[in-house]
């Protein structure tokens, strides 16, 4: 995406950015050097991209897929209050808080193959029954037939740790 920088002598401190006609338009004080401005532009672009990525994700479709996987691998017995996409989860692909019955999946997962997304959903659903990564937990996760394949994929792209997501 093209970046347009508009400098203003009237601006003293603030920097703003927005999308206009397919360009990322940054308004900044005229006194700011390119070297000072560049890291700020980078941060603004990252924030904008996270918001845009989140807007494209469908929490309802994610919920429907989790329900289907629940039926397939957990006999439809699991219940949760929410499952949703998040853009602030950078060190993990998924997380579950069993006490609150909430599941969060990183937006980075949306770009991965469906079998990998399904594996992460099953992994997090299993945490509703087993909070740890013990043998009973892995017995639940391994109900999903593509677990090893998905873990191998995540290891290959450097995102899977040996024992947790």
Secondary structure, 3 states (H helix, E strand, C coil): CEEEEEEECCCCCCCEEEEECCEEEEEEECCCCHHHHHHHHHHHHHHHHHHHHHHHCCHHHHHHHHHHHHHHHHCCCCCCCEEEEECCCCCCCEEEECCCCEEEEEHHHHHCCHHHHHHHHHHHHHHCCCCCCCHHHHHHHCCCCCHHHHHHHHHHCCCCCCCCC
